[in-house]
Amino acid sequence: MFSRIELAIAAFQRDLIVPFAGSADAAELFDANMTLAKDITLAARARLVALLARALADAQARNAITLDALKASPTDLAGIIVAAMEGIKEAQAAGQNLLEDTQLFLRLLRLALTRSSQGA
């Protein structure tokens, strides 16, 4: 289950974030993208949320994860995952490390969804 999420996040970062990470013009490029191709960008984001939600729902149905402690639906959680990844991307401008922050987020997610943490 977590490997599917990790692969989705890795693809998001590899294809959409890392190519711009070293650029002084990254913020301007992202802003221009939202001006020129907002519909495409938002559709791609919605597709990523939907794919993550389906993976979470499948894992929940197989009892591989629990969302009980979070009191969230798979779609709610998928939206938060994508929002967190967008925030981690933005934090790079303040000197945060994309890879380290992503790994920390994934550890937090794994802990929150693991059945053994249900009573914690």
C-alpha positions as CSV (number, residue, x, y, z in Angstrom):
1,M,0.0,0.0,0.0
2,F,2.6,2.6,1.1
3,S,4.8,1.7,-1.9
4,R,1.9,2.9,-4.2
5,I,1.7,6.2,-2.4
6,E,5.5,6.6,-2.4
7,L,5.6,5.9,-6.1
8,A,2.9,8.5,-6.8
9,I,4.7,11.1,-4.8
10,A,8.0,10.2,-6.4
11,A,6.5,10.6,-9.8
12,F,4.9,14.0,-8.8
13,Q,8.3,15.2,-7.5
14,R,10.4,13.8,-10.3
15,D,8.3,15.1,-13.1
16,L,6.8,18.3,-11.7
17,I,9.0,19.6,-8.9
18,V,12.6,18.5,-9.2
19,P,13.2,19.9,-12.8
20,F,12.5,23.4,-11.3
21,A,14.1,23.0,-7.9
22,G,17.4,24.7,-8.7
23,S,15.9,27.4,-10.8
24,A,15.8,31.0,-9.5
25,D,12.8,31.4,-11.8
26,A,10.8,28.4,-10.4
27,A,8.1,30.5,-8.6
28,E,7.6,32.6,-11.7
29,L,7.4,29.5,-13.9
30,F,4.8,27.9,-11.6
31,D,2.8,31.2,-11.5
32,A,2.9,31.4,-15.3
33,N,1.8,27.8,-15.5
34,M,-1.3,28.6,-13.4
35,T,-2.0,31.6,-15.6
36,L,-1.6,29.8,-18.9
37,A,-2.7,26.2,-18.1
38,K,-4.6,26.4,-14.9
39,D,-7.3,24.0,-16.2
40,I,-4.7,21.4,-17.2
41,T,-2.8,21.8,-13.9
42,L,-6.0,21.5,-11.8
43,A,-7.2,18.5,-13.8
44,A,-3.9,16.7,-13.3
45,R,-4.1,17.5,-9.5
46,A,-7.6,16.1,-9.4
47,R,-6.5,13.0,-11.2
48,L,-3.7,12.5,-8.7
49,V,-6.1,12.9,-5.8
50,A,-8.5,10.4,-7.4
51,L,-5.8,7.8,-7.9
52,L,-4.6,8.2,-4.3
53,A,-8.1,8.0,-3.0
54,R,-8.7,4.8,-4.9
55,A,-5.5,3.3,-3.6
56,L,-6.4,4.3,0.0
57,A,-10.0,2.9,-0.4
58,D,-8.6,-0.4,-1.8
59,A,-6.2,-0.7,1.1
60,Q,-8.9,0.1,3.6
61,A,-11.2,-2.5,2.0
62,R,-8.4,-5.1,2.4
63,N,-7.9,-4.0,6.1
64,A,-4.3,-3.1,5.2
65,I,-4.8,0.4,6.7
66,T,-7.3,2.1,9.0
67,L,-8.7,5.5,8.7
68,D,-10.7,5.2,11.9
69,A,-8.4,7.3,14.1
70,L,-8.2,10.0,11.5
71,K,-12.0,10.2,11.0
72,A,-11.4,10.8,7.3
73,S,-12.5,9.4,4.0
74,P,-10.0,8.1,1.4
75,T,-10.8,11.2,-0.7
76,D,-10.2,13.6,2.2
77,L,-6.9,12.0,3.0
78,A,-5.8,11.9,-0.6
79,G,-6.5,15.7,-0.8
80,I,-4.4,16.3,2.3
81,I,-1.6,14.2,0.9
82,V,-1.5,16.2,-2.3
83,A,-1.8,19.5,-0.3
84,A,1.1,18.4,1.9
85,M,3.3,17.6,-1.1
86,E,2.5,21.1,-2.5
87,G,3.4,22.6,0.8
88,I,6.7,20.7,0.9
89,K,7.4,21.9,-2.6
90,E,6.8,25.5,-1.5
91,A,9.0,25.1,1.6
92,Q,12.0,24.6,-0.6
93,A,12.1,28.4,-1.1
94,A,12.7,28.7,2.6
95,G,15.6,26.3,2.5
96,Q,13.7,23.1,3.5
97,N,15.0,19.8,2.0
98,L,12.4,18.3,-0.4
99,L,13.6,14.7,0.0
100,E,14.0,14.8,3.8
101,D,10.7,16.5,4.3
102,T,8.9,14.1,2.0
103,Q,10.4,11.1,3.9
104,L,9.3,12.6,7.2
105,F,5.8,13.1,5.8
106,L,5.7,9.5,4.6
107,R,6.7,8.2,8.0
108,L,4.0,10.2,9.6
109,L,1.4,8.9,7.1
110,R,2.5,5.3,7.6
111,L,2.2,5.7,11.4
112,A,-1.2,7.3,11.1
113,L,-2.6,4.6,8.8
114,T,-1.0,1.5,10.4
115,R,-3.5,-0.7,12.2
116,S,-1.3,-1.1,15.3
117,S,-1.6,2.6,16.0
118,Q,-5.4,2.4,16.1
119,G,-5.6,2.8,19.8
120,A,-2.8,5.3,20.1
